[in-house]
Amino acid sequence: MDEQESLPPHVLIFPLPLQGPVNSMFKLAELLCFSGLHITILLTENIHNRLVLHTDITSRFDQCPGFQIKTISDGLPDDHPRDGGKFLEVFDSLRTKTKTLFKDMLTSDLLCFDLDGKERRRVSCIIADGVLGFTCDVADEISVPIFCVRTISPCCLWIFFCLPKLIESGEYPFEDDNLDELIKSVPGAETFLRRRDLPSFCRSGDLTDSNIQLYKTEGQENSRAHGLILNTFEELDEPILNQMRTICPNLYPIGPLHAHLKKKQTTLRPSSNSLWAEDRTCIDWLNNQLPNSVIYVSFGSIATMTNDQLIEFWYGLVNSGQKFLWVIRPDSIAGEEWRSKIPVDLATGTKERGYIVEWAPQEEVLAHPAVGGFWTHCGWNSILESVYEGKPMICWPYFFDQQVNSRFVEKVWGIGLDMKDTCDREIVEKMVKDLMVLRKEEFLGRANHMSKLAKNCLMEGGSSYSNFDRLVKDIKSLSD
Ligand code: UDP
């Protein structure tokens, strides 16, 4: 065996350039690196610049000779807006402009791993976000094995797999505007999935909608790869995973990724992959609060709201009488003028009971004993982080997979309340009181049980632990 063959596989990881996917795929990259593989993570220049600005990525990997970061253009000018609803433009540009660049970089050795300046190793395996279908084309063309990752929820991905069936059966587009009608063409979800719980873009009822066109081929696209890596664990999503296996037999549910990494992390500092600066003063504030007394409110990195919605939410929170820690991202509300328009009673109520930051160290916040509940937009990372820490949720889904995730939180897992399609101060007040006071024990009991399952699956012999082992072995055998 020559030296090249005895070296570990060199895996290229290509995340979708959004906060959620970047966060979870960075964790996957670090996990694989801890398992002895050589890793190149490929970031768009824009994401890389923001990570350099707000995190320690330039120094975090100093002690990891098997890890390198490379960049690629997303094809848009530097000053093009990419946050808050602009993502489809980024996505289009990736598909049309980045594909060629990606292939060129792979074939011209620009993505090689440099071993002490002595030897340059080519990529022997690709792991890419499954929505970047062009990576499967390129992998085929250059004969490199590829695994796909989906960082959205399996329940939403399963709906994508069923979209052709929904359309064929005539269930979609809807015949009338009754959004409470049950959906029959998504096996395993016939008793609880309503039209209103389908991914948000299904509301358009337009078969030519670019989202419908894109996601209805997901079943085909993901089954082209050697296997599909999912950020979930068997015990949380078993019925849905079993349905998915009928289309993609080789699944690797290895989540929750953030916690999986923490378990293996021995030498590195806990990692932040935030695209915004974290305001750590909220941890000091939490340190002065009673156990389970604070509701943490955050709607993730993309969701936006109107001024009116902001005020309704704010009144609901203040009127609930509960303590709250609220993340209001600077770009999440149209216009800056809201700051000067806050009614005096809200400002006073917030001073007494609330704390507001622009971006929080969320994993740490959710792990804090003072936090007793999470009002979330139901992004998949946020849900997994909350499940792991045993925090019940109020769900205000904004878009995409969040509509179906919130249904699962309430109806399937029983660990929260779904506030979908409403924005009313009285409903907010009631739900916060229910979650934090009146039905607290009921929700905490189920959330704690789920949290134990999440922790057990990462122990030696647990489902995610074993699936991750299998993934590493399969990468090694395919890269031989
Ligand atoms: N997050 C954070 N601080 C915040 C809000 C969010 O660190 O103040 C992180 C959160 O922990 C999660 C990610 O940002 O890992 C958001 O991903 P998610 O899938 O929940 O939602 P998205 O932002 O993609 O809508």
Residues whose N, C-alpha, C, O or C-beta is under 5 A from the ligand:
A	BS01	UDP	Q19 G20 N23 S298 F299 G300 S301 I302 V327 W359 A360 P361 Q362 E363 G379 W380 N381 S382
